Amino acid sequence: MNARIFRHIGGPLAVILTGCAAPGSSDVASNPQTTNVVSTANARSTSTAPLAFDNSLKNLPDDKSKQGESLSDAEPITSGPDVSDFEQKGRASWYGRMFHGRKTASGEKFNMNALTAAHRTLPLASYVRVTNEANHKTVVVKINDRGPYVKGRIIDLSYAAAAKLGMRSDGTQKVKIEGLSQEEARTAREQSQSLAADN
């Protein structure tokens, strides 16, 4: 009995389903006249924008107006936070491999081999000189993260900065932090690079 019902209903059902899959007037691909094609070549020449876009897009700048300008002609970025009046003493710690590649508060990826540090309040992109009070070694670091979040610590240094201060094996060390202006930071970095080149 089930076979008889299937023969009576199955045949017409198969025809209907086949009709749905066959190209026809409702198929957009088979009817190119009904498809809307947007050409980028004449987008600037049209006076009205499509309804889905803001009307201010119709006033696109001329390609020739920006000709000749490039980023290679840009001025170097010299402005940044000046924290030259900042000074603080306390314990420093360092962080390395476990956080390598993670995003910092500044949006940069943490690089344990770069001379960077985390501080709770100093502006991001500011530079400070950190001095190890036990051996008087110094390093200039860029503040690119927030922290440390452990009580009694004032700065969290990258692995490379801790190595320059000779505190990798200690974990923490008493330090002095001195804020720098952007010019002072640039001079200190250039001196550090020239000393490294001499060695």
C-alpha positions in Angstrom: 0.0 0.0 0.0 2.8 2.4 0.8 4.3 1.7 -2.6 1.1 2.7 -4.3 0.9 6.0 -2.5 4.5 6.7 -3.3 3.8 6.0 -7.1 0.8 8.4 -7.1 2.4 11.2 -5.1 6.1 10.5 -5.8 5.9 11.1 -9.6 4.3 14.5 -9.5 6.5 15.5 -6.5 9.7 14.6 -8.4 8.6 16.8 -11.3 7.9 19.7 -9.0 11.2 19.4 -7.3 13.1 19.1 -10.6 11.3 22.3 -11.8 12.6 24.2 -8.7 16.2 23.3 -9.6 15.9 24.0 -13.3 17.0 27.4 -14.7 14.0 29.5 -15.2 12.7 33.0 -15.1 13.2 33.3 -11.3 16.9 32.3 -11.6 19.1 35.4 -11.5 22.1 33.7 -13.0 20.1 32.7 -16.1 18.5 36.1 -16.6 21.4 38.7 -16.8 19.0 41.5 -17.7 17.6 41.6 -14.2 20.9 41.6 -12.4 22.2 44.9 -11.1 25.9 45.5 -12.0 27.8 48.3 -10.4 30.8 49.5 -12.3 33.6 51.2 -10.5 34.7 52.9 -13.7 31.7 55.2 -13.8 31.2 55.5 -10.0 32.7 59.0 -9.9 30.7 60.2 -12.8 27.3 59.4 -11.3 25.7 62.2 -9.5 23.7 60.2 -7.0 25.0 57.4 -4.7 23.1 54.2 -4.3 20.5 54.3 -1.5 22.6 52.1 0.7 25.5 54.6 0.8 25.8 58.1 2.3 25.4 60.9 -0.2 28.7 62.4 0.7 30.4 59.6 -1.2 29.4 61.2 -4.5 32.1 63.8 -3.9 35.1 61.6 -4.2 38.5 63.4 -4.5 40.3 63.6 -7.8 43.1 61.1 -8.2 45.5 63.9 -9.4 45.0 66.0 -6.2 47.2 63.6 -4.1 49.7 62.9 -6.8 53.3 63.5 -5.7 52.6 63.0 -2.0 53.9 59.9 -0.3 54.7 58.7 3.2 58.4 58.8 2.3 58.1 62.6 2.3 56.4 62.6 5.8 58.0 64.3 8.7 59.3 62.0 11.5 57.1 61.8 14.6 58.9 63.8 17.2 56.1 64.7 19.5 55.0 62.5 22.3 54.5 62.6 26.1 57.1 64.6 28.0 57.5 63.0 31.4 60.8 64.6 32.3 59.5 65.8 35.7 58.6 62.3 36.8 60.7 60.4 39.4 59.9 57.3 41.4 61.7 54.7 43.5 60.6 51.2 44.3 60.8 47.6 43.2 60.9 46.5 39.6 60.0 43.1 38.2 60.2 41.7 34.7 58.1 39.6 32.4 59.1 37.6 29.3 58.3 34.4 27.4 54.9 33.7 28.9 53.6 37.1 27.6 55.6 37.2 24.3 53.4 38.1 21.4 50.4 39.1 23.5 48.8 42.5 22.9 49.8 45.3 25.3 47.7 48.2 26.5 49.1 50.3 23.7 48.0 47.8 21.1 51.5 46.7 20.2 52.4 43.1 20.6 54.7 42.5 23.5 58.2 41.6 22.4 60.3 40.3 25.3 63.5 41.3 23.4 62.5 44.9 23.1 63.3 47.6 25.6 59.8 48.2 26.9 58.0 48.3 30.3 54.6 48.4 31.9 53.7 51.2 34.4 50.4 51.9 36.1 50.1 55.7 35.5 52.8 56.9 33.0 51.4 57.8 29.6 51.8 55.1 26.9 54.6 55.9 24.5 56.6 57.8 27.1 60.2 57.0 27.8 61.9 56.5 31.2 65.4 55.8 32.4 65.5 52.9 34.9 68.5 52.5 37.2 69.3 49.4 39.1 70.2 50.7 42.6 72.3 47.7 43.4 74.7 47.9 40.5 73.9 51.3 39.0 73.3 49.9 35.5 70.7 51.9 33.5 68.4 51.3 30.6 65.9 53.5 28.7 62.6 51.9 28.1 59.3 52.8 26.3 56.1 52.5 28.3 53.8 50.4 26.2 51.7 48.4 28.8 49.9 48.7 32.1 51.0 47.1 35.3 52.5 45.6 37.4 49.5 44.4 39.3 51.5 43.0 42.2 51.6 45.0 45.4 54.9 46.7 46.1 56.1 46.8 42.5 56.3 50.0 40.5 57.4 48.9 37.0 57.4 45.7 35.0 60.3 45.5 32.6 60.7 43.4 29.5 63.1 40.5 29.6 65.7 42.5 27.5 65.5 45.5 29.8 65.9 43.3 32.9 69.0 41.7 31.2 70.5 45.2 30.7 70.0 45.9 34.3 71.5 42.6 35.4 68.4 41.5 37.3 67.2 38.4 35.3 68.1 36.0 38.0 66.8 38.2 40.9 63.2 38.5 39.7 62.8 41.9 41.4 65.2 44.7 42.2 65.1 48.2 43.8 65.2 50.7 41.0 64.9 54.4 40.3 62.7 55.6 37.5 63.4 59.0 35.8 61.0 60.4 33.2 62.5 61.6 29.9 61.4 64.1 27.2 61.2 62.7 23.7 64.4 64.5 22.8 66.2 63.0 25.9 64.9 59.6 25.0 66.1 59.8 21.4 69.6 61.0 22.5 69.8 58.1 25.0 68.7 55.5 22.4 71.3 56.8 19.9 74.1 56.6 22.6 73.0 53.1 23.5 73.0 52.0 19.8 76.5 53.5 19.2 77.9 51.8 22.3 76.4 48.5 21.1 78.0 49.0 17.7 81.4 49.6 19.3 81.3 46.3 21.3 
